[in-house]
Amino acid sequence: MTKYSVDISGLKNKEYSFDFKIDENFFKLFESDLMQNGSLNADIVLSKSETMITVKVKINGTIELTCDRSLREFDYPVSVEEQLYYKFGDRYEEMSDDVFMIPTNYAEIDFSQVLYDTLVLSIPTKIIHPDLQSDEDDNDEEETFVFSTADEDQEIEEENQENEESDPRWDKLKGLNFNKN
């Protein structure tokens, strides 16, 4: 049983609440250069019924990230919610990203991987320090690159030629009148 596990074997059919602290010890469980430190609170609300367990995960706090551009470290605010479903069955199986089948006699659920995956998904793909964020937004709007191997005059000339040349079959169809009087 880990620090982030919940014993479900003796739980009655009702709602339970669990709180976990996420700090550098949590991040040491996972070998990742993306996140190594943080100060977060994870609130897990577990609703048990006869056939399944519904889990609501809320994580709030900050994680320490490194800027992709300047390599400066900064605290990134995190506030995420996730809902998971654990259905009772005859074996363990991950049915989708948020639905799991667990054996009916399952003793505990370890939420460490769920918490880590939720945090990873909350991080933007492009990590920019807040001091550089406004510069990044301005650059995205101003920079528009268009690659062309032809001169502008040559392109205009080709477009005019295409417009002047027409297919005689289309010319005949254009002359037909479909109005019935």
C-alpha positions as CSV (number, residue, x, y, z in Angstrom):
1,M,0.0,0.0,0.0
2,T,1.4,3.4,-1.0
3,K,0.9,6.8,0.4
4,Y,-1.6,7.5,-2.4
5,S,-3.7,4.3,-2.1
6,V,-7.2,3.9,-0.7
7,D,-8.3,0.7,1.0
8,I,-11.7,-0.1,-0.6
9,S,-12.3,-3.6,0.8
10,G,-14.3,-2.5,3.8
11,L,-16.1,0.6,2.4
12,K,-19.9,0.7,2.5
13,N,-22.0,2.1,-0.3
14,K,-21.7,5.8,0.3
15,E,-19.4,8.8,-0.4
16,Y,-16.0,9.2,1.0
17,S,-13.4,12.0,0.9
18,F,-9.6,11.7,0.9
19,D,-6.9,14.4,0.8
20,F,-3.4,13.9,-0.4
21,K,-0.4,16.2,-0.4
22,I,1.7,16.2,-3.5
23,D,5.3,17.4,-3.1
24,E,8.8,16.4,-4.3
25,N,8.5,13.0,-2.7
26,F,5.5,12.3,-5.0
27,F,7.5,13.3,-8.1
28,K,10.4,11.0,-7.0
29,L,8.0,8.1,-7.6
30,F,8.1,8.9,-11.3
31,E,11.3,9.2,-13.4
32,S,10.5,12.4,-15.4
33,D,12.4,15.5,-16.2
34,L,9.2,17.4,-16.9
35,M,8.1,17.8,-13.2
36,Q,10.3,17.3,-10.2
37,N,8.8,19.5,-7.5
38,G,5.6,21.1,-6.6
39,S,3.2,22.0,-3.8
40,L,-0.3,20.7,-4.5
41,N,-3.4,19.3,-2.7
42,A,-5.4,16.5,-4.2
43,D,-9.0,16.0,-3.1
44,I,-10.5,12.7,-4.0
45,V,-14.2,12.1,-3.5
46,L,-15.1,8.4,-3.9
47,S,-18.7,7.3,-4.3
48,K,-19.1,3.5,-3.9
49,S,-22.2,1.6,-5.1
50,E,-22.9,-2.1,-5.7
51,T,-21.6,-2.2,-9.2
52,M,-19.0,0.6,-9.4
53,I,-17.0,3.4,-7.8
54,T,-17.1,6.9,-9.1
55,V,-14.0,9.0,-8.3
56,K,-13.8,12.8,-8.6
57,V,-10.2,14.1,-8.5
58,K,-9.5,17.8,-7.8
59,I,-5.9,19.0,-7.8
60,N,-4.9,22.6,-6.8
61,G,-1.5,24.2,-6.2
62,T,1.7,24.9,-8.2
63,I,4.3,22.8,-9.9
64,E,7.8,23.9,-10.7
65,L,8.4,24.0,-14.5
66,T,11.4,25.0,-16.7
67,C,10.8,27.5,-19.5
68,D,11.5,26.1,-22.9
69,R,12.9,29.4,-24.1
70,S,14.9,30.8,-21.2
71,L,15.4,27.7,-19.1
72,R,14.4,29.6,-16.0
73,E,12.3,27.8,-13.5
74,F,9.0,29.1,-12.4
75,D,5.9,28.0,-10.4
76,Y,3.0,27.1,-12.7
77,P,-0.5,27.3,-11.2
78,V,-2.6,24.1,-11.5
79,S,-6.3,23.7,-11.0
80,V,-7.7,20.6,-12.6
81,E,-10.7,18.2,-12.1
82,E,-11.0,14.7,-13.4
83,Q,-13.7,12.1,-13.1
84,L,-13.0,8.3,-13.2
85,Y,-15.1,5.2,-13.0
86,Y,-14.1,1.8,-11.6
87,K,-16.5,-0.9,-12.5
88,F,-16.5,-4.2,-10.6
89,G,-15.9,-7.3,-12.8
90,D,-13.9,-10.5,-12.9
91,R,-10.4,-9.0,-13.8
92,Y,-8.4,-5.8,-14.0
93,E,-8.7,-4.0,-17.3
94,E,-8.3,-0.4,-18.5
95,M,-11.4,0.1,-20.7
96,S,-10.7,3.7,-21.6
97,D,-8.8,6.7,-20.3
98,D,-11.4,7.2,-17.5
99,V,-13.1,3.8,-17.1
100,F,-11.4,0.8,-15.4
101,M,-12.7,-2.7,-14.6
102,I,-11.5,-4.0,-11.2
103,P,-12.0,-7.4,-9.6
104,T,-14.9,-7.5,-7.1
105,N,-12.5,-8.6,-4.4
106,Y,-10.0,-5.8,-5.1
107,A,-8.5,-4.5,-1.8
108,E,-7.1,-1.1,-2.7
109,I,-6.9,1.5,-5.5
110,D,-3.5,3.3,-6.0
111,F,-4.2,6.8,-7.2
112,S,-0.5,7.9,-7.7
113,Q,-0.5,7.2,-11.5
114,V,-3.9,8.9,-11.9
115,L,-2.7,12.0,-10.1
116,Y,0.6,12.1,-12.1
117,D,-1.2,11.7,-15.4
118,T,-3.7,14.4,-14.5
119,L,-0.9,16.8,-13.7
120,V,1.0,16.0,-17.0
121,L,-2.1,16.7,-19.0
122,S,-2.5,20.1,-17.3
123,I,0.9,21.3,-18.5
124,P,0.9,23.2,-21.8
125,T,2.9,21.7,-24.7
126,K,4.9,24.9,-25.0
127,I,6.2,26.0,-21.5
128,I,6.9,29.7,-21.5
129,H,7.9,31.7,-18.4
130,P,5.2,34.2,-17.4
131,D,7.6,37.1,-17.9
132,L,8.0,36.1,-21.6
133,Q,4.4,35.2,-22.1
134,S,3.3,38.5,-23.6
135,D,6.2,38.6,-26.0
136,E,5.2,35.1,-27.2
137,D,1.6,36.1,-27.8
138,D,2.7,39.2,-29.8
139,N,5.1,37.2,-32.0
140,D,2.5,34.6,-32.9
141,E,0.2,37.3,-34.2
142,E,2.8,39.2,-36.2
143,E,4.7,36.4,-37.8
144,T,3.2,35.0,-40.9
145,F,5.5,33.1,-43.2
146,V,4.6,32.4,-46.8
147,F,7.1,30.4,-49.0
148,S,7.0,30.9,-52.8
149,T,9.6,30.1,-55.5
150,A,7.9,32.3,-58.2
151,D,8.0,36.0,-58.5
152,E,4.8,37.9,-57.6
153,D,4.5,39.2,-61.2
154,Q,4.8,35.7,-62.6
155,E,2.1,34.4,-60.3
156,I,-0.3,37.2,-61.4
157,E,0.5,36.5,-65.0
158,E,-0.3,32.8,-64.6
159,E,-3.6,33.5,-62.9
160,N,-4.6,35.9,-65.7
161,Q,-3.8,33.2,-68.4
162,E,-5.9,30.6,-66.5
163,N,-8.8,33.0,-66.5
164,E,-8.5,33.9,-70.2
165,E,-8.2,30.3,-71.4
166,S,-11.5,28.5,-71.2
167,D,-12.7,25.1,-72.2
168,P,-15.0,25.2,-75.3
169,R,-17.3,22.5,-73.7
170,W,-18.0,24.8,-70.8
171,D,-18.7,27.7,-73.1
172,K,-21.4,25.7,-74.8
173,L,-23.0,24.8,-71.5
174,K,-22.9,28.5,-70.4
175,G,-25.0,29.4,-73.4
176,L,-27.9,27.0,-72.5
177,N,-31.0,28.5,-71.0
178,F,-32.8,26.3,-68.6
179,N,-35.7,28.6,-67.8
180,K,-39.1,27.1,-68.8
181,N,-41.7,29.6,-69.8
